[in-house]
């Protein structure tokens, strides 16, 4: 009887240990996209909406690990492009990133406010591979980088996170959800 109870106790311990391991794997699987892998959780999907390519001046970067979107995008880039990617203009742009949002200002504006809004953005970066994640983590304020990939839509259960497809929208939903497949430095800030 003692032997049987001991075996039952061992089975109970093994079962709870396996359940704990399954929870860890499940938690790890949820972060596959942020680590540069394809989703393995059946509730998650990533869909390309259109190819995206651009040369961007990095105004600021912000790491995320605690919000729900961190499962997909571990870093946001505040960027400028076009005229505002020129170093002289980019240095005059003051930015503040927080909670996946971007506030910025530039005085005086060299173009109309409507045109200026089209040259600054907060981009939610999704690495397409572990190597790209490593490169994204090396990008610094002031760098000029060429990024290539896709604007995407992410689904995770009831969460639907969709990229903006135009540079004329602002506010919530106005950011690019950018799955990056290639990073190329055009200018690197010297430390």
Buried (B, 14 or more C-beta within 10 A) or exposed (E): EEEEEEEEEEEEEEEEEEEEEEEEEEEEBBBBBBEBBEBEBEEBBBEEBEEBEBBBBBBBBBEBEEEEBBBBBBBBBBBBBBBBBEEEBBEBBEBEBEEBBBEBEBEEBEBEEEEBBBBBBBBBBBBBBEEBBEBBBEBBBBBBBEBBBBBBBBBBEEEEBBBBEEBEBBEEEBBBBBBBBBBEBEEEEEE
